[in-house]
Amino acid sequence: MTAAAGPDATRLSEAFRHCAAIARESARDQWLGALFAPARSRDGLLALACFDHEIRQAKFRARDANLAAIRLAWWREAALGARDAGGSPAALAFGATIDAFALPPEAIEAMLDARLTEIAPPLPFTLSEFERYAGESEGARLRLAARIASGGPDLDAARAHEPAGAALALVGMLAALPARAGAAPTLFPVDVVERHGGAAGDLDGRRGAEAVVAAVADLIALARDRLLEAERRLKASPAAILPAFVPLGALRLDLDRLALNAARPFEPFVAASALRRQWAIWRWTRRF
């Protein structure tokens, strides 16, 4: 992305540098994906990664759910042009990205709606609800990233973002389960636990009951299936969108670690090192 010379261009350049730093620190797999993209798309991908990080953090930076919802409302207005970005470099850079790549507002709205779901999920929260949430969170982000990577047009005709988003969301939920169970909405599909004779209280009580262990195994298997389907669709897709899907490259490392710990689902999840993830991503990209 380029801009005319002047104070506004300098401010925008600084905003993109800010986004790159945030992405490298807090969304490293997405940051690596941007490195595989053409130069014209890198700033936009990093701005999207930074925006995603900021709205994910809204619930942690507020004292209660109402204040978190207000933060998200601010981001909604800033991203969709209803208010000035003010002093937020992330909002400034993402706004410029929306304009440069003609990003569809409904996908941005979906990302924000997903964050509201994390704060107050519908009850009972079933697998069907989780799939809707996955489409709004990771799926919508991947849809936007694919458009940025391709320079603006929607080249994801195979809709690889749908199974890819489901796989990423499932892994994220399972990895966060030890920290959230009993203290915050887990987004764990309660009907999967009930299918094995358990109940939601088994999650809230952090009981590693047989039903919870079996449900975790089911969801790990589902994530693997969604990952395989995403890769199948990507092989039939234009190479231009591949940088958007680079975070899938390290997903098997996460799935293998979750599987090893499946019998102890409330023990803290320890991700692979940055170097191992980077190596896995590089090898993954060579398959396409």
LOLOKE-567162 format. One record per atom (N, C-alpha, C): x, y, z. Coordinates in steps of 0.1 Angstrom, whole numbers, plus 5000, padded with zeros to 4 digits. Example, Ala and Ser with C-alpha at 12.3 -4.5 7.8 and 13.67 -1.06 7.14 Angstrom:
<marses>
513249435078
512349555078
513249675078
512849785071
513749895071
512950005079
</marses>
This chain:
<marses>
500849885000
500050005000
500950125000
500550224992
501350354992
500350464994
500950584997
500150704999
500950824994
500250934992
500951054987
501751104998
502851174995
503751235005
503051345013
503451365025
502851465034
502651415048
502151505057
501951465071
501051345072
499951335064
499051225065
499751095062
500551095051
501250975047
502250935058
502851025064
503850995075
503050925087
501950985090
501150925101
500650785098
500250765085
499750635081
500950535081
502050575076
503250485076
503650445091
503550535100
503750505114
502750405119
501450425115
500450335119
500650195115
501050185102
501350045097
502549985104
503550065107
504650005115
504249965129
503350035135
502749995148
502049865146
501249845136
500549725133
501449605131
502549625124
503549525122
504149475135
504449575144
505049535156
504049455165
502849495165
501849425173
501649285167
501549275154
501349145148
502449045150
503749105150
504849015152
504848965166
504449045176
504449005190
503248915194
502148955188
500848885194
500148805184
500448805171
499848725161
500848675151
501848605156
503048575148
502748495136
501848395137
501548315125
500948405114
500148505118
499548595107
500748685102
501548725111
502748805107
503548725097
503848605099
504548525090
503848505076
502548495077
501748495065
501948615056
502048735063
502248855055
503548855048
504548785053
505848785047
505848705034
504848615033
504648535020
503848615010
503248725013
502348795004
503148894996
502648944985
503249044977
503349174985
504349254982
504649374989
503349464991
502549474980
501349554980
500349514991
500449394995
499449335005
499949325019
501149345021
501749315035
501149405045
501249535043
500749635053
499249605056
498449565046
497049545048
496849415057
497649315054
497449185062
497949215077
498949295079
499349325092
498349415099
497749505092
496749595098
495549505102
495149405094
494049315098
494449235110
495649185111
496049105122
496049195135
496449315134
496449405145
495049435150
494149465140
492749485143
492149365150
492349245145
491849125151
492349115166
493649145168
494249135181
493549235191
493349365186
492749465194
491349425198
490549375189
489149345193
489049215202
490049125200
490049015209
490449055223
491249165225
491649205238
490649295245
489549325238
488549425244
487949365257
487749235257
487149185270
488049175281
489349175278
490349175289
490749315294
490549415286
490949545290
489749625296
488649565298
487449625305
487149565318
486549635327
486249585340
485149485340
484149505331
483049415330
482549405316
481549315314
481149285301
480549405293
479849495301
479249615295
480349705289
481349725297
482449815292
483149745280
483249615280
483849545268
483049565256
481749555258
480749585246
480949725241
481149815250
481349955246
482549975238
483649905242
484849915235
484649855221
483949745220
483749685207
482849775198
481949845204
481049945197
481950055191
482950095199
483850205194
484650145181
485150025182
485849965171
484949945159
483749915161
482749895150
482650025143
482450135150
482250265144
483450315137
484650295144
485950335138
486250265125
485950125125
486350045113
485350075102
484150105105
483150125094
482950275091
483750355096
483750495092
482750585099
482050535110
481050615117
481750715126
482950695130
483650795138
485150795134
485750915138
487250925134
488050835142
489150785136
489950685143
490750745154
490750875155
491350945166
492850915167
493250885179
494750855181
495050705180
494150625174
494450485174
495150445161
496450415161
497150375149
496550245142
496050155151
495450035145
494150065137
493350155143
492150195136
492450275123
493450355124
493850435112
494350345101
495250245104
495750155094
494750065088
493850015097
492849925092
491749995084
491450115087
490550195079
491150215065
492450245064
493050265051
493050135043
493250025050
493249885044
491849855038
490749885046
489449865041
489149945028
489650065027
489450155015
490350095004
491550055007
492450014996
492049884989
491449794997
491049664992
489549644991
488849744993
487349744992
486849625000
487249615013
486849505021
485349505024
484649395024
483149395026
482849415041
482049515044
481749545058
481049435066
480349345059
479649235066
480649145073
481849125066
482849035073
483449105085
483649235084
484149315096
483149305107
481849325104
480749315114
480749185120
481049075112
481048945117
482148925128
483348975125
484448965134
484049025147
483449145147
483049205159
481949135167
480949075159
479949005165
480448875173
481548815167
482148705173
482748745187
483248855188
483848905201
482748925211
481548965207
480448975216
479948845220
480048745211
479648605215
480548555226
481848585225
482748545235
482448595249
481848725249
481448785262
480248725268
479248705259
477948655263
477348555253
477848435253
477348335243
475948295246
475248255235
473848205237
473848075244
472848055252
472747925260
471547855256
471647715254
472847645255
473747665243
475047655245
476047685234
476347545228
475847525217
475947395210
476947395199
477247275193
478147275182
477747355170
476447365168
475847445157
476247595160
476047635173
476447775177
477947795175
478747695179
480147715177
480547725163
479947655154
480247665140
479847805134
478747855139
478447995135
479448095141
479848075153
480948165159
482248155151
482648025148
483848005140
483848085127
482648075120
482548145108
482648295109
482148355120
482248495123
483548535127
484348455134
485648495140
486748465130
487248345130
488348305122
487948295107
486748255104
486348245090
486248375084
485648475090
485548615085
486948675083
487748655093
489148715092
489848655080
489748525078
490448455067
489848505053
488548535053
487948585041
488448715038
488648805048
489248935045
490648925041
491448835048
492848825045
493048775031
492248685026
492348635013
492148745003
491248835005
491048944996
492249044996
492749065008
493949155008
495149085001
495348955004
496448884998
496348884982
495148884977
494948874963
494949014956
495049114965
494949254959
493649314959
492549254964
491249304964
490149214959
490349144948
489249054944
489048934953
487848884953
487448764960
487848644952
488948574954
489448464947
489248334954
488548334966
488348214974
487048154970
486948114957
485748054952
485447924958
486447854963
486247724969
485847734984
485747864989
485347895003
486247815013
487547815010
488447755020
488447815033
487947945034
487948005047
486947945057
485947865052
484947805061
485547695069
486147585063
486747485071
487947525078
488747615072
489947665078
489647745091
488547825090
488147905102
487647815113
486947705109
486447615119
487647545126
488647505119
489847435125
490547525134
490747655130
491447745138
490647775151
489347795150
488547825161
488547715171
488447595166
488347475175
489647465183
490847485176
492047475183
492247585193
491847705190
491847815199
491047795211
489847745210
488947715221
489547605230
490047505224
490547395233
491847435240
492647515233
493847565240
493547655251
492447735250
492147825261
491247765272
490847645270
489947585280
490447585294
491747545296
492247545310
492147685317
492347795310
492247925316
490847975318
489847925309
488547985309
487547905318
487747775319
486847685326
486547735340
485347755343
484947795357
485047935359
485648015350
485848165353
485248245342
485148195330
484648275318
484048175308
483148225299
482548135289
483648055282
483447925281
484447845275
484247825260
483047855255
482547835242
482747685238
482747595248
482747455245
481347405242
481147335231
479847295227
479247185237
478247225245
477747145256
477147015251
476547025239
475946905233
476946795230
478146825228
479146725225
479546655238
479446725249
479646665263
478446575266
477346625264
476046555267
475946425259
476446425247
476446305238
477146195245
478146225254
478946115261
478446105275
477246155278
476746135292
477146235302
477746345298
478146455307
477246575307
477746675314
476946805315
477846925315
477247035313
478047165313
478747185326
478247135337
478847145350
480247075351
480446975343
481746905342
482747005338
482447095329
483347195324
483547305334
482447355340
482547465350
483347415362
483147295366
483847235378
485247185375
485647205362
487047155359
487247015362
486146935360
486246785363
486646715350
487746645350
488246565339
487446435337
486146455337
485246335336
485446265322
485046135322
485146065309
484446135298
483246195301
482546265291
483246375285
483946455293
484746565289
485946525280
486646425285
487746365278
487346315264
486146245263
485646195251
485246315242
484646415247
484246535240
485446605234
486446615242
487646685237
488246605225
488246475226
488846385216
487946405203
486646415204
485746435193
486146575186
486346675194
486546805188
487946815182
488946745187
490246745181
490146675167
489346565167
489146485154
488446575144
487446655149
486746745140
487646855134
488546905143
489447005138
490446945128
490846825129
491746765119
490946745106
489746705107
488946695095
488746825088
488446935095
488247065089
489547115083
490647085089
491947125084
492247055071
491946925070
492146845058
491246905047
490046935050
489146995040
489647125035
490047205044
490647345040
491747325030
492647235034
493847215025
493447155011
492447075011
491947014998
491347134990
490647224996
490147334988
491247434984
492247454992
493347544989
494047494977
494247364976
494947304964
494247334951
492947364952
492147394940
491947544938
492647624946
492447764947
493647834941
493447964937
494648044932
495648064943
496948054939
498048064948
498048204955
497448304949
497448434954
496848444968
495848354972
495248364985
495948294996
497048214992
497648125002
498248195014
498848315012
499348385024
498348405035
497148425032
496048445042
495948315050
496248205045
495948075052
497248015058
498348085058
499548045064
499447995079
498548065087
498448015101
498047865102
497447805091
497147665091
498347585092
499547635088
500747565087
501247505100
500947575111
501447525124
500347455132
499147435126
498047385133
498147245137
498847165129
499047025133
499947015146
500847105147
501647105160
500747125172
499747215171
498847245181
497947125184
497447065173
496546945174
497246825180
498446805177
499246695183
499446715198
499746845202
499946865216
498646855224
497546905217
496246885224
495846735225
496146655215
495846515216
496646445227
497946485228
498746425239
498246455253
497546575254
497046615267
495546595268
494946525259
493446515258
492846455271
493646365278
493046305290
493146395302
493846505300
493946615311
493646745305
492346765301
492046885293
492147015300
492247015314
492347135321
493747175325
494747095321
496147135323
496547245313
497347345316
497647445307
498247395294
497847465283
498347425270
499647505267
500647425263
501947485260
502147475245
502247585238
502447585224
503847555220
504047515208
505347485203
506147615202
507447605202
508247725201
508047805188
508447935188
508248015176
509047955165
510247905168
511147845157
510447725151
509947635159
509247515154
508047555146
507247655150
506147695143
506547745129
507547825129
508047895117
508447785107
509147685112
509647575103
508447495098
507447465106
506247395102
505547475091
505447605093
504747685083
505447685070
506847695070
507547695058
507347565050
507447455058
507247325051
505747315046
504847365053
503447365048
503247435035
503847555034
503747635022
504247565010
505247475012
505947405001
505047294994
503847265001
502947164996
502047224986
501947354984
500947414975
501647474963
</marses>
